[in-house]
Amino acid sequence: MNNKLENMYTRIIKESFWDYNFSIKELEIICNGDDFRSKKFIFDKILKNSTDVLSDIKIFTKKDRIDLLKDFKVPKFNYDFINRRFKILKRLILKENVEILELSWIK
């Protein structure tokens, strides 16, 4: 693993998994494995906590990113913040036309 990728995994653990005891290797195994439920857990934590969500979800394959986005349900807790992030990702990755009021021009 190169330094840039290792630094990204370290930051992801620090920002999104501060309340867990994950190693870089464990995250890497989950992200490259077949357990979609575990991937959903990792994706969920990154979407909610990362300071660089768009870069951090690149630890998943493109297909997994698409599947994880399509499967994601915005929780009620902290809804506005998470929903905005979710919509931005849907727009950038899935190319869906979503309305993000905070990012639209005033008419």
N, C-alpha and C positions, 0 to 999 in steps of 0.2 A: 504494500500500500504506500502510495506517495505521501509526502508531507502535507500537501494541500488537503487531500482527502482525510488524512488522519486528524488534521486540525479541525476540519469540518465536523467529523464524528465527535471529537472532544467537545466542541462548542455545543453540538446538539445534546450531548449528555448533560453538559453543565446547565443549559437553558431549559431543556424539556424533560429531563429525567433526574433532576436534582433530588427528587424524593424516592428514587429507586437506585439499585446498585447494579447498573448495566455496565458491561465492558464494551469497548469498541468492537471486539470480536463477536460478542453476542448480538449486537445490533446488526453487524454485517451479515451474520448467519441468518437472522430473521429476515432482513431485507432481500436477501438473495435466495431465500427458501420458498417453500410451497404453502406455508401456513398463512392463509389470507387473513384469518382472524388476528394473528399476532401482528401482521403488517398493518391492519386497521388500527390497532392499538398504538403502534409507533407513529403512524400518520396522524392520528388524532392528537397525540401529545405534541408533535411538531407544529401542526396547524394552530394549536391553541397557545403555544409558548415561545416559538422560535422568533428571533429578531430578523431572520432572513429566510422566511418560509419558502420562497420560490427556489432558492439555491438548495436548501436543506432537503426538500422532497426529491431532489435528484439522486438521492441514495437509492431510490426505487427505480425500476425499469420504466420506460415510457408507458408500456401497457399497464403496469401496476398503478402508476400515477393516475391514468385515465380511469381505471376500475375503482380505485380508492376514492377518487373525486365523485364518481357517479354513485357510489355507495354511501357517501358521507351524509350524516344527518346532523344539522346544526342543533346543539343542545340549547335548552332554555337558559341555563346559566351563562351569563355574559353573552347573550344572544347577539346584540348589535355588533360588538367587536368581532366575534367569530364569524358571523354571517357576512360581514364586509370582506374579511379575508377570504372566505370561501367563494364569494362572488368574484373577487379579483382573480383567484386561481381558475375558476370556471371560465372566465373570459380569456385568460392568457393561455390556458392549456387545452380546454375543450372548444375554444373559439365560440362559446355561446354568447348570445346577445343578452346581457344581464343589465339591469338598472342599478346603478350605484349612485345614489343621490349625492353623496359627499364628493364624488368625482365628476359630476356632470356640470355643464355650464348652466348658469342661471338664465332662464328664458324671459 
